[in-house]
Every structure is written in structure tokens, then in C-alpha cells.
Amino acid sequence: MRFSLLPKLYNSPARRLLPPFHRRIRFNYMSTDLPEPKPPITAAEKVQKFQQVFHSSPTDSWDKCWDQGLTPWDLGNPTPVLVHLHNTGSLPKGRALVPGCGSGYDVVAMACAERHVVGLDVSDIAIKKAIELSSGSPNAEHCTFLKTDFFTWCPDQLFDLIFDYTFFCAIEPELRSLWAKKMSNLLKPDGELITLIYPIDDHEGGPPFKVSVADYEEALHPVGFEATQISENELAIAPRKGREKLGRWKRSLHRASL
Ligand SMILES: C[S@@+](CC[C@H](N)C(=O)[O-])C[C@H]1O[C@@H](n2cnc3c(N)ncnc32)[C@H](O)[C@@H]1O
């Protein structure tokens, strides 16, 4: 009863009798000056914001972006083509590595009794996220996460498989030959490197830096890798379709033993 009288009171001269609290409610309720809801931030704006923070902090750039949740590359799920390759038995078993593993979805997705997967990332926050994610998975016992720098890390065992998605494009282009050398040093002589070649376009700057198949060849051929497959990634997520290829690389045993 008390509440049903309020609208009448608001519209009558007797509204002055209302206590200040109720007058305030009326003012907000009637106002047409309410702030417009902000439009959702676009993918391009997210990348721009990430780059701003990334370049503002040369020493701990990645950690800072992880800390602020500026991770526009993160699918929030495992990479569909990797899941497909895993489910169809098309990935080498044994020991696998995901450098620059971020939240670790891909590490968990391909870990199994026949394949132990190491995820490494230079960001402490990324690694903490990945450990938290994996701890809820039945595959947790087949994963290891390490906070370390890919370029200086020297494990005591080599790998049968290395999977690179958005790590090659995340590093400075001048580091690409070092990246290839490190891949070569970390893989067993008959090990396989699987890359998702992305983003294939012609934008300037980064990360992510633009890439092409030729960029991978230029880095990988000198250390003996040859492509066994380069194909369009039909399972790329919609915004990346047409700008992403699957590249599978192996060393010819003859050249690798030289
Ligand atoms: C673009 S993100 C990709 C993350 C993940 N692969 C994905 O697709 O969601 C690049 C990642 O590489 C990590 N990173 C950059 N430089 C690194 C380095 N030298 N060693 C290890 N990780 C590095 C960053 O912290 C970041 O998590």
C-alpha cells in the first residue's frame, strides 16, 4: 500500500513532503541523462590496448599484459586443429613441448598417458593460470609447466614434438633464426615441429608480427628442417580463417647428422 502511493506523490506538488532519499530516487528514475552503455570493445581495440601496455614496459612486458588480462590471442579453449590431430592419432607420442604456452589449454589438450607435455612461458602469471587450469583436468599428471625463457632453457631430455601457435609471431622478427636454432636443439633428430602460421597478412608492427610461409622457411631451412605439409587451416577460428596455415616440419636425418 505504502509503495503504490509513491508514484502519485512523485507527480503531485506534495512531492516536496517526501524525504530527501525518495526525492533522489525520483530524480534518477526520471532523468534522461543516464550515461549510454559503452559499446563492447572490438578485437582490434583489444590488440591495440595490449600493444600499448606491452611497449610501455620493456622488462616485464608479457607479465604486465597477463596481469591486466590483456591477452587478445587467448582462445579460452584448446586450438581446434590440435584437438583434431590428437583425436585422429596424427601427433607423435613421447615428449612434447609447447613454448609460450600461455594459459596452457593446448598442453592439457594433447597430454595423455602416451604423451607427456611440457608447457613453458616466460610469464609467471601465465604459468600460474596454466597450473590452475590443468589441476582440474584428468590429464594433469601428464603435464609439466615451467616459468622460463625459451631461448635460454636447456632441458635434460629432448622432445618428439614441439607445437608452436602464436609464439613465432610474438617474438621480435630478429629472433626468428635463434628460434629455429633452439627448435632444432630441443627436438630429437626425428622429432616433429608443428606450427600454425598466423597471422598471414600485411599489417605493420606487433606483436603479433605478420608472418608468411617464406618467413618460416627462411628460419628453418638453414637448420635442416623441411616442410612435410603446408596447408590451409580449415579448423581455424572464424576471425583467423584464411590467415592461418598448418605447417609440419621435420629434419632430413641425413642433413641433421652432418
Ligand atoms: C601470443 S601469446 C601465445 C600463448 C598461447 N600459445 C596461445 O596461443 O594462447 C605468447 C606467449 O609467449 C610467452 N613468451 C614470450 N616470450 C617468451 C619467451 N622468450 N620464452 C617463453 N615464453 C615467452 C608470453 O608470455 C605469452 O604467453
PDBQT file of the ligand as one rigid body, heavy atoms in Angstrom, charges set to zero:
ROOT
HETATM    1  C1  LIG A 301      50.773 -14.573 -28.070  1.00  0.00    +0.000 C 
HETATM    2  S1  LIG A 301      50.965 -15.480 -26.600  1.00  0.00    +0.000 S 
HETATM    3  C2  LIG A 301      50.511 -17.123 -27.087  1.00  0.00    +0.000 C 
HETATM    4  C3  LIG A 301      50.032 -18.009 -25.974  1.00  0.00    +0.000 C 
HETATM    5  C4  LIG A 301      49.494 -19.373 -26.424  1.00  0.00    +0.000 C 
HETATM    6  N1  LIG A 301      50.424 -20.076 -27.288  1.00  0.00    +0.000 N 
HETATM    7  C5  LIG A 301      48.171 -19.217 -27.103  1.00  0.00    +0.000 C 
HETATM    8  O1  LIG A 301      48.089 -19.399 -28.345  1.00  0.00    +0.000 OA
HETATM    9  O2  LIG A 301      47.195 -18.898 -26.410  1.00  0.00    +0.000 OA
HETATM   10  C6  LIG A 301      52.734 -15.612 -26.496  1.00  0.00    +0.000 C 
HETATM   11  C7  LIG A 301      53.172 -16.180 -25.182  1.00  0.00    +0.000 C 
HETATM   12  O3  LIG A 301      54.590 -16.359 -25.228  1.00  0.00    +0.000 OA
HETATM   13  C8  LIG A 301      55.132 -16.009 -23.969  1.00  0.00    +0.000 C 
HETATM   14  N2  LIG A 301      56.542 -15.653 -24.240  1.00  0.00    +0.000 N 
HETATM   15  C9  LIG A 301      57.006 -14.558 -24.871  1.00  0.00    +0.000 A 
HETATM   16  N3  LIG A 301      58.350 -14.608 -24.962  1.00  0.00    +0.000 NA
HETATM   17  C10 LIG A 301      58.737 -15.773 -24.379  1.00  0.00    +0.000 A 
HETATM   18  C11 LIG A 301      59.983 -16.418 -24.165  1.00  0.00    +0.000 A 
HETATM   19  N4  LIG A 301      61.125 -15.854 -24.576  1.00  0.00    +0.000 N 
HETATM   20  N5  LIG A 301      60.019 -17.618 -23.550  1.00  0.00    +0.000 NA
HETATM   21  C12 LIG A 301      58.852 -18.205 -23.150  1.00  0.00    +0.000 A 
HETATM   22  N6  LIG A 301      57.639 -17.643 -23.319  1.00  0.00    +0.000 NA
HETATM   23  C13 LIG A 301      57.583 -16.448 -23.918  1.00  0.00    +0.000 A 
HETATM   24  C14 LIG A 301      54.260 -14.870 -23.472  1.00  0.00    +0.000 C 
HETATM   25  O4  LIG A 301      54.289 -14.704 -22.077  1.00  0.00    +0.000 OA
HETATM   26  C15 LIG A 301      52.879 -15.308 -23.967  1.00  0.00    +0.000 C 
HETATM   27  O5  LIG A 301      52.187 -16.043 -23.003  1.00  0.00    +0.000 OA
ENDROOT
TORSDOF 0
